[in-house]
Amino acid sequence: MDIKYIPDNPYLLLTPGPLSTTKTVKAVMLRDWCTWDDDYKTLVKNLRAKLLELATKKTQEYTTVLMQGSGTFSVESIIGSVIPPGGKLLVLANGAYGDRIALTSKTLKINTVVHDSGELARPDLEKLESTLKEDTDITHVAVVHGETTTGMLNPIDTIGEIVKKYGKIYFTDTISTFGGIPMDISELNIDFCVGSANKCIQGVPGFGFIIARKEEMKKIKGYARSLSLDLYDQWQVMEADGGKWRYTSPTHVVRAFYQAMLELEEEGGIEKRHERYSTSQRILVEGMRRLGFKTLLPDEFQSPIITSFYSPESKKYNFKDFYNKLKAKGFVIYPGKVTKLDTFRIGNIGDIYPEDIQRLLKVIEGSVFW
Ligand SMILES: *Cc1c(COP(=O)(O)O)cnc(C)c1O
């Protein structure tokens, strides 16, 4: 495949997914696949094995399931499939994605309790511990690792220790961080976690993946509150039929994801990718501070994935004009998502390099109109 025929992107996506992908990831989509042929099923099998290796050294204890739809569908598949009738979910929320887990659970009529620490604070660990001690009905605990709303990184290690001290099942939404931050889900006491094709692995959107402790997967048969999002059934079919999905899968997207995995390996794996993201994020924050911008979060809470900045105070500033100026110069940024404060966000995951961030900073400097 000669990638010179693939058009250049008109602008880089400095967003937390879909994100800017390489031409080679896009190029491999230019052929068709038969979903029940061995060529495709082998691709799926290899993908599942590679995902497990990224997730943990204890690959024997875990299994992977791929699920159609965006990341939210995979989250819903977990919430709807793993909590038994009469179970109760505690959600530690500090942003829109934590809220979405709670909303999903309530929509499915699952008994749900939410600890909302506010968008600017990390979960309250003492409250978590006392709640787990007192409310013995709680069976599951959920938290978001990288809260994309703000860029907050939550301490999934200490939360996991508390959750396990009280014998609860632990689910983490690692969608924004999986592939971009080194972690071993076994060491983190995670029973179920989730990722999505269009985040740090740098594929295109269309499916998500669930990584689960096998012993826990075996227990969830018949719990699903949805047919198409039944995690157990999807797992059974993928296991039994060597890589087949139950219903039509996004074949081209899966092939692109496989290429993205190979490119992650070429880059040197998650450690190296994490270094690149961290370098880009540091250059971004230093440069923005030089230009007078302030970050929403203190540095010790900040992920290397996406950063929230306060909007300039000047009355002449408005996001739309700022956005359009940057877009015309080749960069798409992201509006803020924090409820009470005026912010905007800049992501640095995807096929984005420190040099791109340097160029962005020059463009921002030249775009100040307020
Ligand atoms: C992107 C993301 C999701 C999934 O969002 P979709 O719009 O369904 O792809 C879930 N959680 C977090 C933390 C995310 O960043």
The ligand as an SDF file (V2000), in Angstrom:
LIG
                    3D

 15 15  0  0  0  0  0  0  0  0999 V2000
  -13.6990    8.4510   25.8790 C   0  0  0  0  0  0  0  0  0  0  0  0
  -14.0730    7.9850   27.2060 C   0  0  0  0  0  0  0  0  0  0  0  0
  -15.1510    7.0950   27.3970 C   0  0  0  0  0  0  0  0  0  0  0  0
  -16.0120    6.5900   26.2710 C   0  0  0  0  0  0  0  0  0  0  0  0
  -16.6360    7.6030   25.5740 O   0  0  0  0  0  0  0  0  0  0  0  0
  -17.2750    7.2910   24.1520 P   0  0  0  0  0  0  0  0  0  0  0  0
  -17.7970    8.6250   23.7080 O   0  0  0  0  0  0  0  0  0  0  0  0
  -18.3160    6.2800   24.3220 O   0  0  0  0  0  0  0  0  0  0  0  0
  -16.1550    6.7980   23.2880 O   0  0  0  0  0  0  0  0  0  0  0  0
  -15.3970    6.6240   28.6770 C   0  0  0  0  0  0  0  0  0  0  0  0
  -14.6380    7.0110   29.7210 N   0  0  0  0  0  0  0  0  0  0  0  0
  -13.6050    7.8590   29.5780 C   0  0  0  0  0  0  0  0  0  0  0  0
  -12.8100    8.2350   30.7780 C   0  0  0  0  0  0  0  0  0  0  0  0
  -13.2940    8.3820   28.3230 C   0  0  0  0  0  0  0  0  0  0  0  0
  -12.2640    9.2300   28.1800 O   0  0  0  0  0  0  0  0  0  0  0  0
  1  2  1  0
  2  3  1  0
  2 14  2  0
  3  4  1  0
  3 10  2  0
  4  5  1  0
  5  6  1  0
  6  7  2  0
  6  8  1  0
  6  9  1  0
 10 11  1  0
 11 12  2  0
 12 13  1  0
 12 14  1  0
 14 15  1  0
M  END
$$$$
